[in-house]
Amino acid sequence: METLFIDFFQNTGFFLCDYRNIIMILVGMLFIYLGIAKDYEPLLLVPIGFGMLMGNIPVFKGLGLGIYEDNSVLHYLYLGVTQGVYPPLIFLGIGAMTDFSTLLARPILMLLGAAAQAGIFITFLGALALGFTPHEAASIGIIGGADGPTAIFLTAKLAPTLIGPIAVAAYSYMALVPVIQPPIMRLLTSRKERLIRMEEPREVTKREKILFPIIAFLLCCFLAPAALPLLGMLCFGNLLKEAVVTERLAVAARTSIIDSVTILLGVTVGASTQGDVFLTTKSVGIFFLGALSFCIATACGLLFAKFLNLFLKSKINPLLGAAGVSAVPDSARVVQVVGQREDPTNFLLMHAMAPNISGVIGSAIAAGVLWSFMS
Amino acid sequence: MYGLESIAANNGWAISVVGVSIVFSGLVLLSLSISRIHKVLDLWDNRNDIRIFCKKPQERSEPALLPFTEKKKASARQFRLLVKTMDDPFSLHRLLHLAEISGLERPHSSLCHLIKAGIIEPDHQGDYFFNREAFDRYAS
């Protein structure tokens, strides 16, 4: 009886626990706290946080419980991440809930989204300089796109062993947009610039909205075919929304499909952060470079908006450049908040959505380009 | 390997420059295209006002005035007299027969000339009728 009791005790989490599991459980609890109490990206941080708790329960190896064991349920759910299935489905939902009107009304704002993607490639260089392999460096660089699904998609293709840290870094920084971006925005713009009011956008017709996803898909995918899974689903989702006759499908894409996939993605990515796999020096490097990438992308967007103003008659509020990092719609909201701090009657949210959406398209193209270079 | 050496060894500079250029040119191309969508749609909506899309109205070709010598005018008057003896519309075959038995000069050729000038016109049901206006224009 005593032996049985000892055997049982040796299989419990209390016995198998290691300090790294405790650290990750605390990080998971922090994520849940930030999501629920601070309202930072709760739809992402709560599933990831709880996934961290699930992934860091110390289990007896061989029972088929851990996410990295071939026959476990979590492993099967995690296949959606490692095989790159979930990110395109999330893009389908994003497409079905996004209105491209402001982008169509003032296409020049799309260039701000393009400029922000420079952060991806600068970080790629930084990661190479720190000794990461080109595949790992490309996966780290894409964090600067501030687009969780894109980061997971590219990492699944190029550096599957880094999915955990890269996904957590990408989603953490996306959640921390309201903390990271405002100081950079204030540092790189003058008060006069922050007070610039944008012109009212022209009215966009239904036909333009229907044509846009088709044109965008064909143009971008002919240029960077590797962006097909992400951009194809994004544009298809948007076409479903704008076509009106497919409203039922659009509703499914923007509600049940994206919600289900977000739950599965969040929980499995969280569960993949097992202490022994996650807490390595590489992860620390990834977090450092991820933050750097995010800051550089924000700065590139802001500086490019200022550069454009040198040539434009109708000036652009440079704060919009910060929305060039994807993080839809958080970075656009941050632009609105920072702009309104200077002038409460200045409404920038609608305008900021243009570079914000362009950032999504740009980061998907960047992922496709990096994937094709590395394959 | 670390630092610039690692970047150079892994072709980092080229990948970054080409990568940024592709992303940028892709989005520039897209923004240029979408900035033209509404104009292209406007053009399409007003395509009937654009000359190259308009179908040219087919001009009705006026029959060129055939030269009518005094001889032909006389022949036309004789045919007119023959037509007066017939029902309207009349059979071309019968008119030709009447012209022959009346001793008109070169009846086939004269009749052909009258048809070309539109003085004798088909009714599209197998018979012909005499066009008074055309007669006045050419032979009166």
Contacts between the chains, C-beta under 8 A, distances in Angstrom:
chain1	res1	chain2	res2	distance
A	103	B	34	7.2
A	104	B	34	5.7
A	104	B	37	7.1
A	104	B	38	7.9
A	107	B	30	7.8
A	107	B	31	3.8
A	107	B	32	7.4
A	107	B	34	4.9
A	107	B	35	4.3
A	108	B	31	6.4
A	108	B	35	7.7
A	110	B	27	5.3
A	110	B	30	6.5
A	110	B	31	4.1
A	110	B	34	7.9
A	111	B	24	7.9
A	111	B	27	6.5
A	111	B	28	6.7
A	111	B	31	6.4
A	113	B	27	6.5
A	114	B	23	6.0
A	114	B	24	4.8
A	114	B	26	7.8
A	114	B	27	3.8
A	114	B	28	7.0
A	115	B	24	7.7
A	117	B	20	7.1
A	117	B	23	4.8
A	117	B	24	7.7
A	118	B	20	5.6
A	120	B	19	7.7
A	121	B	15	7.6
A	121	B	16	4.0
A	121	B	19	5.1
A	121	B	20	5.1
A	122	B	16	7.3
A	124	B	12	6.9
A	124	B	15	7.1
A	124	B	16	6.0
A	124	B	19	7.7
A	125	B	7	5.6
A	125	B	12	5.2
A	125	B	13	7.5
A	125	B	16	5.6
A	128	B	6	5.2
A	128	B	7	4.8
A	128	B	10	5.4
A	128	B	12	4.6
A	129	B	2	6.4
A	129	B	3	5.2
A	129	B	4	6.9
A	129	B	6	5.8
A	129	B	7	5.7
A	130	B	2	6.8
A	131	B	1	6.8
A	131	B	2	5.0
A	131	B	6	6.3
A	133	B	10	7.9
A	134	B	10	4.7
A	134	B	11	7.8
A	134	B	12	7.5
A	134	B	15	7.7
A	137	B	10	7.6
A	137	B	12	7.6
A	202	B	38	8.0
A	204	B	38	7.6
A	205	B	38	6.8
A	205	B	41	7.0
A	207	B	41	5.8
A	208	B	34	7.8
A	208	B	37	4.9
A	208	B	38	5.7
A	208	B	41	6.7
A	211	B	37	5.7
A	211	B	41	7.9
A	212	B	34	6.1
A	212	B	37	7.1
A	215	B	30	7.5
A	215	B	33	5.7
A	215	B	34	6.7
A	215	B	37	7.2
A	216	B	30	5.7
A	216	B	34	7.5
A	219	B	26	7.1
A	219	B	29	5.9
A	219	B	30	5.3
A	219	B	33	6.3
A	220	B	26	5.5
A	220	B	30	6.5
A	223	B	22	6.6
A	223	B	25	7.5
A	223	B	26	4.6
A	223	B	29	7.2
A	224	B	22	6.2
A	224	B	26	6.4
A	358	B	27	6.2
A	358	B	31	8.0
A	361	B	27	6.9
A	361	B	30	7.4
A	362	B	23	5.5
A	362	B	26	7.8
A	362	B	27	5.6
A	365	B	22	7.1
A	365	B	23	5.1
A	365	B	26	5.1
A	365	B	27	7.5
A	366	B	19	6.5
A	366	B	23	5.0
A	369	B	18	7.9
A	369	B	19	4.9
A	369	B	22	5.1
A	369	B	23	6.5
A	370	B	15	7.7
A	370	B	19	6.5
A	373	B	15	5.3
A	373	B	18	7.8
A	373	B	19	7.0
